[in-house]
Amino acid sequence: MIGGRRVLLAVTGGVAAFKVATLARMLIEHGAEVRTVMTASSLRFLGANTMAAITGRPVITDLFDSPDSVSPHTEAAEWADLVVVVPATAASLSRLAHGQASDPVSATVLAATCPIAVAPAMHTAMWEHPATRRNVTTLRSDGVAVLGPVSGRLAGGDTGAGRMVEPDQVFSMIQAMFEAPLRGVRVVVTAGGTREAIDPVRFLSNHSSGKMGHAVAAEAARRGAETTLVTCSRLESPPGVKRVDVVSAHDMAEAVGSIEADVAVMTAAVADFRPKTAQASKLARGDGLRMLELEATRDVLGEVLARERRPRVVVGFAAETGGVERAVRKAKSKGVDLMVANDVTIPGSGFESDNNQVALIRRGGETESWPLQPKVRVAERLWDEIALMLEEN
Ligand code: CTP
């Protein structure tokens, strides 16, 4: 699948730049077309002549002094099917996150409309610095795939997180991005438990961790879908996923309502009721016992199903506490295409756990029980099902 694809390797100035020569060779051996754009500091670690010789194409090292083009960055960005910033230093991540165009690599990335991946490489302290964490979060929410880094020996002799993934791993990740059977499919996933404010300190919520929803979004993105994750969870964003953080059912309904999607997977545990009035100041013990007056929240799933242009596949989740019968009835009454039911009382399954034991309920009411397995695996199997449904309708 990599044959004939155009990969633009964007090299920034870290020691790991020497690995780019190996990566370029692997891509070319598998039939990809490869071009290279390099920052001035990357040239201290890797020769432009080396890359020109391996790729058989001139290397862009300067925005203004290019013999081949008056606008090398926009021309290369337009040419590429994928841009991989490899290695991506802390400084380059910062430039990319801030939309700068001050060097050949950041200018090219800013001009690119194709998928972008970055393979960070830096010292652990720099990787863990809050500024870098912020930049990585920004890039992820812009839909950039972040490949690694891993833990291991670093350039200065230290060991820790920040080592660039090896060329063969970058190669497989590139391969996966191109295989992407769901390219062009727009997906929205909801995740986590909503919080409904009682006062500025307290809220009504539930035990949902968001793990299942994040796994569903990760798998969608891995298969190339244009994925938006609307989440109440604090879990990290999966690579290549656009993230929208929300708190309440109302926020979630607003966010989901603004997203056009071909597939909607509603994994979130949405509160059914919220306090009628969220108090402006903290309720005090001295105020005495109170009744909490509740009102219904917005039905996020219901609003998606009622749209004029309803997504082609809508998947609901139902957390139940005994048997799937209620979930089967719920699937029918709600009119979802698939319902994933889980009994949250089964030990080792459900909320907070990395595993889940679910039953799949199809449109006609046919039920298929899956064994207890990692949530990541449930997400894979669920996407196998959804992919089949997309083919059918
Ligand atoms: N859901 C939603 N908005 C709500 C409530 C639920 O989008 N306000 C979605 C959930 O994300 C899930 C599905 O609806 O995909 C089923 O959620 P559940 O809470 O089991 O449904 P309810 O209709 O609230 O059923 P119950 O009577 O069991 O509370």
Residues whose N, C-alpha, C, O or C-beta is under 5 A from the ligand:
A	BS01	CTP	M266 T267 A268 A269 V270 A271 D272 T297 R298 D299 V300 L301 V315 G316 F317 A318 A319
